Amino acid sequence: MTLRIYDTAQRAKRVFEPQDPARITLYVCGPTPYNYAHIGNARPPIVFDVLRRVLASQYGASAIVYARNITDIEDKLITASLETGEPIAAIAQKFAKIYNDDAAALNVAPPTIEPWATAHVPEMIGMIEKLVRKKYAYVGKQGVWFAVGSMPDYGKLSGRKQEDNEAGARVEIDSDKRDPADFALWKFAKPGEPDDAIWDSPWGRGRPGWHVECSAMAAKHLGKTIDIHGGGVDLQFPHHENEIAQSECAHGQVMANYWMHNGFLDMGGEKMSKSLGNVVLVHDLLKAWPGEVVRFAMLSGHYRAALDWNEDLLKQAKTTLDRLYGALRRVWGEEGGDARDRGVLKALSDDLNTPEALAELSRLASEANTAADQKDHDAMANARANLLAAGALLGLLTKTPKDWEQGADADENARIDGLVQARVDARSARDWAEADRIRDALAAEGIEIMDGPSGSTWRRV
C-alpha cells in the first residue's frame, strides 16, 4: 500500500520513496534529560512510533533504522547541575531512564539507535572544522559561529526570509557576531561552568552548540542524507533549519528527503507553560491512567493538528478502549483466523490519519461483536485476527482482555476471584442475600461481575 506523508519542506503530501528499501532511515529529535518530560514531549515519540510501525509493515521491521538522540549537552543540564550539585551525567542518566520507561509504558518501542551527544563530540568538532574550512563558519571571541548569510537558501524549511530572521532575532547584534541571525557551533567555556560540560577543541575549551549535535549524530549513524527527519513543530525553526544549514553546507547534499512535524498540545485552549501552571508531566499522568489510554488520546487527533488535551479526552479514550477490549474478549478464544481487513493500514498510509484509523478499529470491534452474537466461529477467529493486526499498527490492544479488564496485581485478582466464586456458590445454594451482598461489596470497589453461559467473570470499571 502506497504511503503518503506531508513533507514540511515541500508543503505538500508526497509519496514516500526510500533511498534504499532495505534500509529506511528515520531520525527524531529526542529529549534533554534534565527533568521529567511533560505530556507535549510525549507526542513525537508516539507519532513516530506509529510511522515506524507503518514502515515496518511495508518494508519489514529489520529494514527500519530509527535513531532518537539524547541531548545531554545543554544549558538546562548545566543549570540543573549547578543548582543540585549533582554531576551532569548522573542527572542525564536518571531522567533519560525515566523518559524511556515512561515511553515504554506508552507502548513506544525503543529506537534502533539512541545516540548520546556526549559520545559524539569528536564528530561535532569534525563537522565544525569542515564548516570553518569551507568559509561557512568563523571563529569569534565567544565561540565559533555559523554565518547564515553564507547559505543563499537558508530558511527554506520554515519559509523565513533572511530579513525576517534578523527582525525576529532573540538577541541583539553582538560584537562577536557578524550578523544577529548567526548561531553558535561551538561555545567557549565561561567561568563557573562545571568541568563535565567542557571539552577541548581546536578553537579553545568549551562545548558544541545544540544544533550541531543532531547534525553530527544523524550523519554518523544514518548517513549524510536520511529518508525522514521528524520532531515537534516547535523545532522547525530554528533547530531543524539550522541542522539543514550545517549538514548541507558541510556535506554538499540534502540532509533529509522528507521532513515531518507534529503539532502542539493545548491545555484548555492555552499553550502549556510553567507560568500558567498547566504543565502536565507524563510520569504523573501514568500514575492515574494506563499508558494505552494516554496513547489512544494522543492518537485521537491528526498528528499535524493542535490537540486540546483535557480530562474528558482521557475519559473518552478509556471508554472506547474498554469497548474495544470487550469486543476482543468475546472472540479471544478463537484461534487461526486471517487478518484480511486493511482499513486501518489504508488510513495510516494517508499521512498517518489516526482519527480515521481509530474509527476503522471501532468498526472491527463491531464486526467482532456481531460474529460473537451469531456464534459464527470462523468470523470470530477472523475478527480476532483483524483486531490484533490493526491494534499492532497503532500500538493498541497490546494486553489480553483479562489483563486489561482486571489489572496485573496477582494477589488482588486472586482475592476478587475468590469472592466471585463465593457468589457463584451462594447462588448455587439459592442464598440470594449472600450473593447480592458480595455483588454489592465488589461494586463498591469498582468491580463489575459479568454472568454468562460459560460462567461468571469480572472487570474493573
Buried (B, 14 or more C-beta within 10 A) or exposed (E): EEBBBBBBBEEEEBEBEBEEEEBBBBBBBBBBBBBBBBBBBBBBBBBBBBBBBBBBBBBEEEBBBBBBBBBBBBBEBBEBBBEEEBBBBEBBBBBBEBBBEBBEBBBBBEBBBBBBBBEBBEBBBBBBBBBBEEEBBBBBEBBBBBBBBBBEEBBBBBEBEBEBBBEEBEEEEBEBBBBBBBBBBBBBBEEEBBEBBBBEBEBBEBBBBBBBBBBBBBBBBBBBBBBBBBBBBBBBBBBBBBBBBBBBBBBEEEBBBBBBBBBBBBBEEEEBEEEEEBBBBBBEBBEEBBBBBBBBBBBBBBBBEBBBBBEEBBEBBBEBBBBBBBBBBBBBEBEEBEBEBBBBBBBBBBBBBBBBBBEBBEBBBEBBBBBBEEEBBEBBBBBBBBBBBBBBBBBBBBBEBBEBBBBEEEEEBEEBEEBBEBBBEBBEEEBEEBBEBBBEEBEEEEBEBEEEEEEBBBBBE
